[in-house]
Amino acid sequence: MGGPIKRDKTFYFLAVEHINENLQRANLSQPLGTCSVDVPVITNPAHETLSNSNTECQRRALLNFFRTSRNQEEGNPIDHAIDNTAIL
């Protein structure tokens, strides 16, 4: 919303934005298919060829990579609420 206060000299402008969301991600640690290896490792050549042909093994290898090298549990579910208001 906006308009002139004094023609060609002064004006006003107002903008309001409100975001209210609940972001959720399912548990990625639960199996979605089958993989012949319990914990596939990307650096193992035998596991690499298996992962290239099986998306479930790729997913497990990626989760294992984050768990072992970054000490992060990226497969856990996420529930993140956002409530943000911006006024200009």
PDB file of N, CA, C and O in Angstrom:
ATOM      1  N   MET A   1       0.858  -1.146   0.000  1.00  0.00           N
ATOM      2  CA  MET A   1       0.000   0.000   0.000  1.00  0.00           C
ATOM      3  C   MET A   1       0.915   1.222   0.000  1.00  0.00           C
ATOM      4  O   MET A   1       1.928   1.239   0.698  1.00  0.00           O
ATOM      5  N   GLY A   2       0.574   2.203  -0.751  1.00  0.00           N
ATOM      6  CA  GLY A   2       1.383   3.401  -0.788  1.00  0.00           C
ATOM      7  C   GLY A   2       0.681   4.527  -1.515  1.00  0.00           C
ATOM      8  O   GLY A   2      -0.343   4.314  -2.164  1.00  0.00           O
ATOM      9  N   GLY A   3       1.220   5.704  -1.409  1.00  0.00           N
ATOM     10  CA  GLY A   3       0.645   6.857  -2.090  1.00  0.00           C
ATOM     11  C   GLY A   3       1.404   8.118  -1.744  1.00  0.00           C
ATOM     12  O   GLY A   3       2.296   8.104  -0.896  1.00  0.00           O
ATOM     13  N   PRO A   4       1.040   9.233  -2.417  1.00  0.00           N
ATOM     14  CA  PRO A   4       1.749  10.502  -2.183  1.00  0.00           C
ATOM     15  C   PRO A   4       1.251  11.214  -0.932  1.00  0.00           C
ATOM     16  O   PRO A   4       0.064  11.174  -0.606  1.00  0.00           O
ATOM     17  N   ILE A   5       2.173  11.860  -0.245  1.00  0.00           N
ATOM     18  CA  ILE A   5       1.819  12.759   0.849  1.00  0.00           C
ATOM     19  C   ILE A   5       1.850  14.191   0.291  1.00  0.00           C
ATOM     20  O   ILE A   5       0.907  14.962   0.466  1.00  0.00           O
ATOM     21  N   LYS A   6       2.952  14.519  -0.382  1.00  0.00           N
ATOM     22  CA  LYS A   6       3.070  15.800  -1.090  1.00  0.00           C
ATOM     23  C   LYS A   6       3.539  15.456  -2.503  1.00  0.00           C
ATOM     24  O   LYS A   6       4.579  14.821  -2.672  1.00  0.00           O
ATOM     25  N   ARG A   7       2.799  15.861  -3.489  1.00  0.00           N
ATOM     26  CA  ARG A   7       3.030  15.472  -4.881  1.00  0.00           C
ATOM     27  C   ARG A   7       4.495  15.701  -5.307  1.00  0.00           C
ATOM     28  O   ARG A   7       5.043  16.790  -5.139  1.00  0.00           O
ATOM     29  N   ASP A   8       5.110  14.639  -5.862  1.00  0.00           N
ATOM     30  CA  ASP A   8       6.493  14.644  -6.356  1.00  0.00           C
ATOM     31  C   ASP A   8       7.535  14.973  -5.286  1.00  0.00           C
ATOM     32  O   ASP A   8       8.687  15.253  -5.620  1.00  0.00           O
ATOM     33  N   LYS A   9       7.156  14.944  -4.019  1.00  0.00           N
ATOM     34  CA  LYS A   9       8.106  15.251  -2.950  1.00  0.00           C
ATOM     35  C   LYS A   9       8.169  14.139  -1.907  1.00  0.00           C
ATOM     36  O   LYS A   9       9.255  13.645  -1.602  1.00  0.00           O
ATOM     37  N   THR A  10       7.043  13.744  -1.366  1.00  0.00           N
ATOM     38  CA  THR A  10       6.995  12.803  -0.249  1.00  0.00           C
ATOM     39  C   THR A  10       5.908  11.770  -0.498  1.00  0.00           C
ATOM     40  O   THR A  10       4.843  12.080  -1.031  1.00  0.00           O
ATOM     41  N   PHE A  11       6.193  10.552  -0.106  1.00  0.00           N
ATOM     42  CA  PHE A  11       5.197   9.493  -0.264  1.00  0.00           C
ATOM     43  C   PHE A  11       5.271   8.567   0.936  1.00  0.00           C
ATOM     44  O   PHE A  11       6.203   8.635   1.738  1.00  0.00           O
ATOM     45  N   TYR A  12       4.289   7.714   1.043  1.00  0.00           N
ATOM     46  CA  TYR A  12       4.309   6.679   2.085  1.00  0.00           C
ATOM     47  C   TYR A  12       4.165   5.319   1.408  1.00  0.00           C
ATOM     48  O   TYR A  12       3.595   5.197   0.324  1.00  0.00           O
ATOM     49  N   PHE A  13       4.700   4.306   2.081  1.00  0.00           N
ATOM     50  CA  PHE A  13       4.619   2.941   1.566  1.00  0.00           C
ATOM     51  C   PHE A  13       4.577   1.998   2.757  1.00  0.00           C
ATOM     52  O   PHE A  13       5.333   2.167   3.714  1.00  0.00           O
ATOM     53  N   LEU A  14       3.708   1.018   2.704  1.00  0.00           N
ATOM     54  CA  LEU A  14       3.586   0.027   3.773  1.00  0.00           C
ATOM     55  C   LEU A  14       3.470  -1.358   3.146  1.00  0.00           C
ATOM     56  O   LEU A  14       2.671  -1.575   2.235  1.00  0.00           O
ATOM     57  N   ALA A  15       4.267  -2.279   3.637  1.00  0.00           N
ATOM     58  CA  ALA A  15       4.200  -3.667   3.186  1.00  0.00           C
ATOM     59  C   ALA A  15       4.256  -4.577   4.408  1.00  0.00           C
ATOM     60  O   ALA A  15       5.050  -4.358   5.323  1.00  0.00           O
ATOM     61  N   VAL A  16       3.414  -5.588   4.412  1.00  0.00           N
ATOM     62  CA  VAL A  16       3.370  -6.554   5.511  1.00  0.00           C
ATOM     63  C   VAL A  16       3.402  -7.954   4.907  1.00  0.00           C
ATOM     64  O   VAL A  16       2.676  -8.248   3.958  1.00  0.00           O
ATOM     65  N   GLU A  17       4.238  -8.801   5.458  1.00  0.00           N
ATOM     66  CA  GLU A  17       4.311 -10.203   5.020  1.00  0.00           C
ATOM     67  C   GLU A  17       4.307 -11.090   6.259  1.00  0.00           C
ATOM     68  O   GLU A  17       5.059 -10.856   7.205  1.00  0.00           O
ATOM     69  N   HIS A  18       3.468 -12.092   6.244  1.00  0.00           N
ATOM     70  CA  HIS A  18       3.392 -13.035   7.361  1.00  0.00           C
ATOM     71  C   HIS A  18       3.515 -14.454   6.822  1.00  0.00           C
ATOM     72  O   HIS A  18       2.803 -14.845   5.897  1.00  0.00           O
ATOM     73  N   ILE A  19       4.425 -15.215   7.414  1.00  0.00           N
ATOM     74  CA  ILE A  19       4.627 -16.616   7.029  1.00  0.00           C
ATOM     75  C   ILE A  19       4.372 -17.482   8.251  1.00  0.00           C
ATOM     76  O   ILE A  19       4.984 -17.292   9.301  1.00  0.00           O
ATOM     77  N   ASN A  20       3.469 -18.427   8.102  1.00  0.00           N
ATOM     78  CA  ASN A  20       3.145 -19.363   9.172  1.00  0.00           C
ATOM     79  C   ASN A  20       3.089 -20.753   8.544  1.00  0.00           C
ATOM     80  O   ASN A  20       2.113 -21.091   7.875  1.00  0.00           O
ATOM     81  N   GLU A  21       4.128 -21.560   8.756  1.00  0.00           N
ATOM     82  CA  GLU A  21       4.219 -22.877   8.150  1.00  0.00           C
ATOM     83  C   GLU A  21       4.668 -23.904   9.176  1.00  0.00           C
ATOM     84  O   GLU A  21       5.297 -23.569  10.180  1.00  0.00           O
ATOM     85  N   ASN A  22       4.342 -25.132   8.911  1.00  0.00           N
ATOM     86  CA  ASN A  22       4.837 -26.242   9.711  1.00  0.00           C
ATOM     87  C   ASN A  22       5.531 -27.200   8.750  1.00  0.00           C
ATOM     88  O   ASN A  22       4.873 -27.979   8.061  1.00  0.00           O
ATOM     89  N   LEU A  23       6.855 -27.143   8.704  1.00  0.00           N
ATOM     90  CA  LEU A  23       7.632 -27.973   7.789  1.00  0.00           C
ATOM     91  C   LEU A  23       7.895 -29.327   8.427  1.00  0.00           C
ATOM     92  O   LEU A  23       8.350 -29.411   9.568  1.00  0.00           O
ATOM     93  N   GLN A  24       7.605 -30.384   7.680  1.00  0.00           N
ATOM     94  CA  GLN A  24       7.807 -31.737   8.190  1.00  0.00           C
ATOM     95  C   GLN A  24       8.505 -32.589   7.137  1.00  0.00           C
ATOM     96  O   GLN A  24       8.276 -32.439   5.937  1.00  0.00           O
ATOM     97  N   ARG A  25       9.362 -33.487   7.618  1.00  0.00           N
ATOM     98  CA  ARG A  25      10.008 -34.472   6.755  1.00  0.00           C
ATOM     99  C   ARG A  25       9.888 -35.810   7.453  1.00  0.00           C
ATOM    100  O   ARG A  25      10.132 -35.932   8.654  1.00  0.00           O
ATOM    101  N   ALA A  26       9.517 -36.787   6.693  1.00  0.00           N
ATOM    102  CA  ALA A  26       9.338 -38.128   7.260  1.00  0.00           C
ATOM    103  C   ALA A  26      10.675 -38.711   7.716  1.00  0.00           C
ATOM    104  O   ALA A  26      11.735 -38.167   7.407  1.00  0.00           O
ATOM    105  N   ASN A  27      10.616 -39.810   8.443  1.00  0.00           N
ATOM    106  CA  ASN A  27      11.802 -40.514   8.915  1.00  0.00           C
ATOM    107  C   ASN A  27      12.472 -41.198   7.726  1.00  0.00           C
ATOM    108  O   ASN A  27      11.919 -42.140   7.159  1.00  0.00           O
ATOM    109  N   LEU A  28      13.655 -40.730   7.349  1.00  0.00           N
ATOM    110  CA  LEU A  28      14.375 -41.295   6.203  1.00  0.00           C
ATOM    111  C   LEU A  28      15.182 -42.533   6.574  1.00  0.00           C
ATOM    112  O   LEU A  28      15.768 -43.171   5.699  1.00  0.00           O
ATOM    113  N   SER A  29      15.223 -42.882   7.856  1.00  0.00           N
ATOM    114  CA  SER A  29      15.983 -44.055   8.279  1.00  0.00           C
ATOM    115  C   SER A  29      15.218 -45.355   8.061  1.00  0.00           C
ATOM    116  O   SER A  29      15.821 -46.428   8.053  1.00  0.00           O
ATOM    117  N   GLN A  30      13.912 -45.280   7.885  1.00  0.00           N
ATOM    118  CA  GLN A  30      13.131 -46.495   7.679  1.00  0.00           C
ATOM    119  C   GLN A  30      13.360 -47.017   6.270  1.00  0.00           C
ATOM    120  O   GLN A  30      13.406 -46.236   5.319  1.00  0.00           O
ATOM    121  N   PRO A  31      13.506 -48.330   6.123  1.00  0.00           N
ATOM    122  CA  PRO A  31      13.775 -48.910   4.809  1.00  0.00           C
ATOM    123  C   PRO A  31      12.643 -48.645   3.814  1.00  0.00           C
ATOM    124  O   PRO A  31      11.463 -48.727   4.155  1.00  0.00           O
ATOM    125  N   LEU A  32      13.026 -48.332   2.597  1.00  0.00           N
ATOM    126  CA  LEU A  32      12.070 -48.120   1.521  1.00  0.00           C
ATOM    127  C   LEU A  32      12.100 -49.268   0.524  1.00  0.00           C
ATOM    128  O   LEU A  32      11.208 -49.391  -0.315  1.00  0.00           O
ATOM    129  N   GLY A  33      13.114 -50.097   0.616  1.00  0.00           N
ATOM    130  CA  GLY A  33      13.290 -51.217  -0.297  1.00  0.00           C
ATOM    131  C   GLY A  33      14.230 -52.222   0.335  1.00  0.00           C
ATOM    132  O   GLY A  33      14.325 -52.311   1.559  1.00  0.00           O
ATOM    133  N   THR A  34      14.920 -52.975  -0.495  1.00  0.00           N
ATOM    134  CA  THR A  34      15.853 -53.967   0.029  1.00  0.00           C
ATOM    135  C   THR A  34      17.270 -53.667  -0.453  1.00  0.00           C
ATOM    136  O   THR A  34      17.487 -53.159  -1.553  1.00  0.00           O
ATOM    137  N   CYS A  35      18.215 -53.999   0.409  1.00  0.00           N
ATOM    138  CA  CYS A  35      19.637 -53.862   0.097  1.00  0.00           C
ATOM    139  C   CYS A  35      20.320 -55.092   0.687  1.00  0.00           C
ATOM    140  O   CYS A  35      20.070 -55.451   1.838  1.00  0.00           O
ATOM    141  N   SER A  36      21.170 -55.728  -0.089  1.00  0.00           N
ATOM    142  CA  SER A  36      21.793 -56.976   0.357  1.00  0.00           C
ATOM    143  C   SER A  36      22.882 -56.753   1.408  1.00  0.00           C
ATOM    144  O   SER A  36      23.364 -57.715   2.005  1.00  0.00           O
ATOM    145  N   VAL A  37      23.274 -55.506   1.640  1.00  0.00           N
ATOM    146  CA  VAL A  37      24.289 -55.173   2.635  1.00  0.00           C
ATOM    147  C   VAL A  37      23.606 -54.371   3.740  1.00  0.00           C
ATOM    148  O   VAL A  37      22.839 -53.449   3.464  1.00  0.00           O
ATOM    149  N   ASP A  38      23.895 -54.733   5.015  1.00  0.00           N
ATOM    150  CA  ASP A  38      23.262 -54.017   6.128  1.00  0.00           C
ATOM    151  C   ASP A  38      23.664 -52.547   6.177  1.00  0.00           C
ATOM    152  O   ASP A  38      22.807 -51.666   6.241  1.00  0.00           O
ATOM    153  N   VAL A  39      24.965 -52.287   6.146  1.00  0.00           N
ATOM    154  CA  VAL A  39      25.477 -50.913   6.221  1.00  0.00           C
ATOM    155  C   VAL A  39      26.455 -50.717   5.060  1.00  0.00           C
ATOM    156  O   VAL A  39      27.654 -50.952   5.214  1.00  0.00           O
ATOM    157  N   PRO A  40      25.953 -50.290   3.906  1.00  0.00           N
ATOM    158  CA  PRO A  40      26.863 -50.083   2.776  1.00  0.00           C
ATOM    159  C   PRO A  40      27.791 -48.892   3.016  1.00  0.00           C
ATOM    160  O   PRO A  40      27.397 -47.886   3.605  1.00  0.00           O
ATOM    161  N   VAL A  41      29.029 -49.030   2.546  1.00  0.00           N
ATOM    162  CA  VAL A  41      30.038 -47.981   2.695  1.00  0.00           C
ATOM    163  C   VAL A  41      30.463 -47.548   1.296  1.00  0.00           C
ATOM    164  O   VAL A  41      30.783 -48.383   0.451  1.00  0.00           O
ATOM    165  N   ILE A  42      30.463 -46.255   1.060  1.00  0.00           N
ATOM    166  CA  ILE A  42      30.753 -45.724  -0.274  1.00  0.00           C
ATOM    167  C   ILE A  42      32.182 -46.031  -0.704  1.00  0.00           C
ATOM    168  O   ILE A  42      32.425 -46.255  -1.890  1.00  0.00           O
ATOM    169  N   THR A  43      33.136 -46.048   0.225  1.00  0.00           N
ATOM    170  CA  THR A  43      34.538 -46.238  -0.143  1.00  0.00           C
ATOM    171  C   THR A  43      34.881 -47.689  -0.467  1.00  0.00           C
ATOM    172  O   THR A  43      35.960 -47.959  -0.995  1.00  0.00           O
ATOM    173  N   ASN A  44      33.994 -48.618  -0.166  1.00  0.00           N
ATOM    174  CA  ASN A  44      34.218 -50.027  -0.487  1.00  0.00           C
ATOM    175  C   ASN A  44      33.814 -50.255  -1.944  1.00  0.00           C
ATOM    176  O   ASN A  44      32.653 -50.036  -2.289  1.00  0.00           O
ATOM    177  N   PRO A  45      34.757 -50.697  -2.828  1.00  0.00           N
ATOM    178  CA  PRO A  45      34.438 -50.872  -4.251  1.00  0.00           C
ATOM    179  C   PRO A  45      33.273 -51.840  -4.502  1.00  0.00           C
ATOM    180  O   PRO A  45      32.476 -51.616  -5.414  1.00  0.00           O
ATOM    181  N   ALA A  46      33.167 -52.894  -3.717  1.00  0.00           N
ATOM    182  CA  ALA A  46      32.065 -53.837  -3.895  1.00  0.00           C
ATOM    183  C   ALA A  46      30.729 -53.177  -3.554  1.00  0.00           C
ATOM    184  O   ALA A  46      29.725 -53.411  -4.227  1.00  0.00           O
ATOM    185  N   HIS A  47      30.725 -52.365  -2.525  1.00  0.00           N
ATOM    186  CA  HIS A  47      29.506 -51.653  -2.141  1.00  0.00           C
ATOM    187  C   HIS A  47      29.165 -50.559  -3.152  1.00  0.00           C
ATOM    188  O   HIS A  47      27.993 -50.251  -3.369  1.00  0.00           O
ATOM    189  N   GLU A  48      30.188 -49.978  -3.764  1.00  0.00           N
ATOM    190  CA  GLU A  48      29.953 -48.918  -4.745  1.00  0.00           C
ATOM    191  C   GLU A  48      29.212 -49.453  -5.959  1.00  0.00           C
ATOM    192  O   GLU A  48      28.270 -48.819  -6.434  1.00  0.00           O
ATOM    193  N   THR A  49      29.617 -50.594  -6.461  1.00  0.00           N
ATOM    194  CA  THR A  49      28.918 -51.166  -7.622  1.00  0.00           C
ATOM    195  C   THR A  49      27.496 -51.569  -7.245  1.00  0.00           C
ATOM    196  O   THR A  49      26.580 -51.430  -8.056  1.00  0.00           O
ATOM    197  N   LEU A  50      27.301 -52.063  -6.032  1.00  0.00           N
ATOM    198  CA  LEU A  50      25.961 -52.410  -5.559  1.00  0.00           C
ATOM    199  C   LEU A  50      25.104 -51.158  -5.427  1.00  0.00           C
ATOM    200  O   LEU A  50      23.933 -51.166  -5.807  1.00  0.00           O
ATOM    201  N   SER A  51      25.672 -50.089  -4.894  1.00  0.00           N
ATOM    202  CA  SER A  51      24.931 -48.839  -4.712  1.00  0.00           C
ATOM    203  C   SER A  51      24.550 -48.207  -6.039  1.00  0.00           C
ATOM    204  O   SER A  51      23.498 -47.578  -6.152  1.00  0.00           O
ATOM    205  N   ASN A  52      25.398 -48.371  -7.040  1.00  0.00           N
ATOM    206  CA  ASN A  52      25.087 -47.799  -8.349  1.00  0.00           C
ATOM    207  C   ASN A  52      23.859 -48.426  -8.977  1.00  0.00           C
ATOM    208  O   ASN A  52      23.206 -47.807  -9.817  1.00  0.00           O
ATOM    209  N   SER A  53      23.537 -49.651  -8.579  1.00  0.00           N
ATOM    210  CA  SER A  53      22.398 -50.334  -9.183  1.00  0.00           C
ATOM    211  C   SER A  53      21.176 -50.392  -8.275  1.00  0.00           C
ATOM    212  O   SER A  53      20.123 -50.866  -8.701  1.00  0.00           O
ATOM    213  N   ASN A  54      21.288 -49.918  -7.029  1.00  0.00           N
ATOM    214  CA  ASN A  54      20.189 -50.055  -6.076  1.00  0.00           C
ATOM    215  C   ASN A  54      20.014 -48.744  -5.307  1.00  0.00           C
ATOM    216  O   ASN A  54      20.914 -48.321  -4.582  1.00  0.00           O
ATOM    217  N   THR A  55      18.859 -48.108  -5.468  1.00  0.00           N
ATOM    218  CA  THR A  55      18.635 -46.819  -4.811  1.00  0.00           C
ATOM    219  C   THR A  55      18.528 -46.956  -3.295  1.00  0.00           C
ATOM    220  O   THR A  55      18.907 -46.034  -2.574  1.00  0.00           O
ATOM    221  N   GLU A  56      18.023 -48.078  -2.797  1.00  0.00           N
ATOM    222  CA  GLU A  56      17.952 -48.284  -1.343  1.00  0.00           C
ATOM    223  C   GLU A  56      19.353 -48.348  -0.746  1.00  0.00           C
ATOM    224  O   GLU A  56      19.589 -47.793   0.327  1.00  0.00           O
ATOM    225  N   CYS A  57      20.286 -49.015  -1.420  1.00  0.00           N
ATOM    226  CA  CYS A  57      21.669 -49.072  -0.945  1.00  0.00           C
ATOM    227  C   CYS A  57      22.317 -47.684  -1.010  1.00  0.00           C
ATOM    228  O   CYS A  57      23.118 -47.342  -0.140  1.00  0.00           O
ATOM    229  N   GLN A  58      21.985 -46.880  -2.025  1.00  0.00           N
ATOM    230  CA  GLN A  58      22.503 -45.513  -2.116  1.00  0.00           C
ATOM    231  C   GLN A  58      22.027 -44.687  -0.927  1.00  0.00           C
ATOM    232  O   GLN A  58      22.812 -43.965  -0.313  1.00  0.00           O
ATOM    233  N   ARG A  59      20.749 -44.794  -0.607  1.00  0.00           N
ATOM    234  CA  ARG A  59      20.183 -44.039   0.512  1.00  0.00           C
ATOM    235  C   ARG A  59      20.835 -44.440   1.825  1.00  0.00           C
ATOM    236  O   ARG A  59      21.194 -43.580   2.629  1.00  0.00           O
ATOM    237  N   ARG A  60      20.991 -45.742   2.050  1.00  0.00           N
ATOM    238  CA  ARG A  60      21.624 -46.221   3.287  1.00  0.00           C
ATOM    239  C   ARG A  60      23.088 -45.799   3.370  1.00  0.00           C
ATOM    240  O   ARG A  60      23.566 -45.427   4.441  1.00  0.00           O
ATOM    241  N   ALA A  61      23.804 -45.855   2.244  1.00  0.00           N
ATOM    242  CA  ALA A  61      25.217 -45.453   2.226  1.00  0.00           C
ATOM    243  C   ALA A  61      25.349 -43.962   2.533  1.00  0.00           C
ATOM    244  O   ALA A  61      26.261 -43.562   3.255  1.00  0.00           O
ATOM    245  N   LEU A  62      24.456 -43.142   1.998  1.00  0.00           N
ATOM    246  CA  LEU A  62      24.498 -41.711   2.259  1.00  0.00           C
ATOM    247  C   LEU A  62      24.203 -41.415   3.730  1.00  0.00           C
ATOM    248  O   LEU A  62      24.893 -40.599   4.342  1.00  0.00           O
ATOM    249  N   LEU A  63      23.192 -42.063   4.305  1.00  0.00           N
ATOM    250  CA  LEU A  63      22.891 -41.875   5.724  1.00  0.00           C
ATOM    251  C   LEU A  63      24.055 -42.340   6.594  1.00  0.00           C
ATOM    252  O   LEU A  63      24.376 -41.702   7.597  1.00  0.00           O
ATOM    253  N   ASN A  64      24.691 -43.452   6.211  1.00  0.00           N
ATOM    254  CA  ASN A  64      25.848 -43.964   6.942  1.00  0.00           C
ATOM    255  C   ASN A  64      27.027 -42.989   6.839  1.00  0.00           C
ATOM    256  O   ASN A  64      27.757 -42.795   7.812  1.00  0.00           O
ATOM    257  N   PHE A  65      27.214 -42.377   5.669  1.00  0.00           N
ATOM    258  CA  PHE A  65      28.284 -41.391   5.488  1.00  0.00           C
ATOM    259  C   PHE A  65      28.103 -40.213   6.446  1.00  0.00           C
ATOM    260  O   PHE A  65      29.051 -39.817   7.125  1.00  0.00           O
ATOM    261  N   PHE A  66      26.896 -39.654   6.505  1.00  0.00           N
ATOM    262  CA  PHE A  66      26.639 -38.533   7.416  1.00  0.00           C
ATOM    263  C   PHE A  66      26.816 -38.952   8.874  1.00  0.00           C
ATOM    264  O   PHE A  66      27.331 -38.182   9.685  1.00  0.00           O
ATOM    265  N   ARG A  67      26.394 -40.158   9.203  1.00  0.00           N
ATOM    266  CA  ARG A  67      26.484 -40.645  10.584  1.00  0.00           C
ATOM    267  C   ARG A  67      27.937 -40.820  11.007  1.00  0.00           C
ATOM    268  O   ARG A  67      28.303 -40.427  12.114  1.00  0.00           O
ATOM    269  N   THR A  68      28.772 -41.402  10.149  1.00  0.00           N
ATOM    270  CA  THR A  68      30.151 -41.725  10.534  1.00  0.00           C
ATOM    271  C   THR A  68      31.118 -40.556  10.341  1.00  0.00           C
ATOM    272  O   THR A  68      31.989 -40.344  11.184  1.00  0.00           O
ATOM    273  N   SER A  69      30.987 -39.797   9.257  1.00  0.00           N
ATOM    274  CA  SER A  69      31.976 -38.745   8.992  1.00  0.00           C
ATOM    275  C   SER A  69      31.578 -37.380   9.547  1.00  0.00           C
ATOM    276  O   SER A  69      32.445 -36.563   9.857  1.00  0.00           O
ATOM    277  N   ARG A  70      30.304 -37.133   9.673  1.00  0.00           N
ATOM    278  CA  ARG A  70      29.842 -35.818  10.144  1.00  0.00           C
ATOM    279  C   ARG A  70      29.175 -35.870  11.513  1.00  0.00           C
ATOM    280  O   ARG A  70      28.850 -34.833  12.092  1.00  0.00           O
ATOM    281  N   ASN A  71      28.972 -37.080  12.028  1.00  0.00           N
ATOM    282  CA  ASN A  71      28.304 -37.295  13.308  1.00  0.00           C
ATOM    283  C   ASN A  71      26.913 -36.634  13.325  1.00  0.00           C
ATOM    284  O   ASN A  71      26.513 -36.018  14.313  1.00  0.00           O
ATOM    285  N   GLN A  72      26.190 -36.779  12.203  1.00  0.00           N
ATOM    286  CA  GLN A  72      24.850 -36.210  12.056  1.00  0.00           C
ATOM    287  C   GLN A  72      23.864 -37.323  11.738  1.00  0.00           C
ATOM    288  O   GLN A  72      24.164 -38.234  10.967  1.00  0.00           O
ATOM    289  N   GLU A  73      22.709 -37.239  12.330  1.00  0.00           N
ATOM    290  CA  GLU A  73      21.628 -38.190  12.031  1.00  0.00           C
ATOM    291  C   GLU A  73      20.672 -37.528  11.050  1.00  0.00           C
ATOM    292  O   GLU A  73      19.636 -36.993  11.445  1.00  0.00           O
ATOM    293  N   GLU A  74      21.023 -37.568   9.775  1.00  0.00           N
ATOM    294  CA  GLU A  74      20.230 -36.904   8.746  1.00  0.00           C
ATOM    295  C   GLU A  74      18.940 -37.654   8.420  1.00  0.00           C
ATOM    296  O   GLU A  74      18.084 -37.111   7.721  1.00  0.00           O
ATOM    297  N   GLY A  75      18.778 -38.865   8.897  1.00  0.00           N
ATOM    298  CA  GLY A  75      17.586 -39.638   8.593  1.00  0.00           C
ATOM    299  C   GLY A  75      16.435 -39.403   9.549  1.00  0.00           C
ATOM    300  O   GLY A  75      15.318 -39.855   9.296  1.00  0.00           O
ATOM    301  N   ASN A  76      16.687 -38.705  10.640  1.00  0.00           N
ATOM    302  CA  ASN A  76      15.632 -38.477  11.627  1.00  0.00           C
ATOM    303  C   ASN A  76      14.544 -37.572  11.072  1.00  0.00           C
ATOM    304  O   ASN A  76      14.812 -36.712  10.233  1.00  0.00           O
ATOM    305  N   PRO A  77      13.308 -37.766  11.544  1.00  0.00           N
ATOM    306  CA  PRO A  77      12.229 -36.891  11.085  1.00  0.00           C
ATOM    307  C   PRO A  77      12.428 -35.458  11.591  1.00  0.00           C
ATOM    308  O   PRO A  77      13.043 -35.230  12.633  1.00  0.00           O
ATOM    309  N   ILE A  78      11.896 -34.508  10.834  1.00  0.00           N
ATOM    310  CA  ILE A  78      12.021 -33.099  11.181  1.00  0.00           C
ATOM    311  C   ILE A  78      10.621 -32.501  11.297  1.00  0.00           C
ATOM    312  O   ILE A  78       9.771 -32.710  10.431  1.00  0.00           O
ATOM    313  N   ASP A  79      10.397 -31.762  12.365  1.00  0.00           N
ATOM    314  CA  ASP A  79       9.167 -31.003  12.557  1.00  0.00           C
ATOM    315  C   ASP A  79       9.584 -29.604  12.965  1.00  0.00           C
ATOM    316  O   ASP A  79      10.028 -29.389  14.092  1.00  0.00           O
ATOM    317  N   HIS A  80       9.444 -28.646  12.049  1.00  0.00           N
ATOM    318  CA  HIS A  80       9.956 -27.295  12.269  1.00  0.00           C
ATOM    319  C   HIS A  80       8.854 -26.279  11.980  1.00  0.00           C
ATOM    320  O   HIS A  80       8.418 -26.137  10.838  1.00  0.00           O
ATOM    321  N   ALA A  81       8.412 -25.582  13.006  1.00  0.00           N
ATOM    322  CA  ALA A  81       7.371 -24.573  12.845  1.00  0.00           C
ATOM    323  C   ALA A  81       7.993 -23.210  12.545  1.00  0.00           C
ATOM    324  O   ALA A  81       8.987 -22.826  13.162  1.00  0.00           O
ATOM    325  N   ILE A  82       7.403 -22.480  11.596  1.00  0.00           N
ATOM    326  CA  ILE A  82       7.855 -21.142  11.239  1.00  0.00           C
ATOM    327  C   ILE A  82       6.698 -20.175  11.436  1.00  0.00           C
ATOM    328  O   ILE A  82       5.615 -20.380  10.888  1.00  0.00           O
ATOM    329  N   ASP A  83       6.920 -19.133  12.207  1.00  0.00           N
ATOM    330  CA  ASP A  83       5.934 -18.076  12.397  1.00  0.00           C
ATOM    331  C   ASP A  83       6.694 -16.766  12.348  1.00  0.00           C
ATOM    332  O   ASP A  83       7.342 -16.382  13.321  1.00  0.00           O
ATOM    333  N   ASN A  84       6.615 -16.065  11.198  1.00  0.00           N
ATOM    334  CA  ASN A  84       7.447 -14.899  10.956  1.00  0.00           C
ATOM    335  C   ASN A  84       6.615 -13.767  10.357  1.00  0.00           C
ATOM    336  O   ASN A  84       5.830 -14.002   9.438  1.00  0.00           O
ATOM    337  N   THR A  85       6.775 -12.559  10.858  1.00  0.00           N
ATOM    338  CA  THR A  85       6.086 -11.395  10.321  1.00  0.00           C
ATOM    339  C   THR A  85       7.118 -10.312  10.003  1.00  0.00           C
ATOM    340  O   THR A  85       7.987 -10.011  10.821  1.00  0.00           O
ATOM    341  N   ALA A  86       7.013  -9.739   8.819  1.00  0.00           N
ATOM    342  CA  ALA A  86       7.912  -8.653   8.403  1.00  0.00           C
ATOM    343  C   ALA A  86       7.057  -7.458   8.014  1.00  0.00           C
ATOM    344  O   ALA A  86       6.102  -7.593   7.250  1.00  0.00           O
ATOM    345  N   ILE A  87       7.402  -6.285   8.540  1.00  0.00           N
ATOM    346  CA  ILE A  87       6.687  -5.040   8.224  1.00  0.00           C
ATOM    347  C   ILE A  87       7.699  -4.024   7.709  1.00  0.00           C
ATOM    348  O   ILE A  87       8.738  -3.790   8.327  1.00  0.00           O
ATOM    349  N   LEU A  88       7.381  -3.439   6.587  1.00  0.00           N
ATOM    350  CA  LEU A  88       8.269  -2.429   5.997  1.00  0.00           C
ATOM    351  C   LEU A  88       7.484  -1.148   5.825  1.00  0.00           C
ATOM    352  O   LEU A  88       8.026  -0.153   5.344  1.00  0.00           O
TER     353      LEU A  88
END
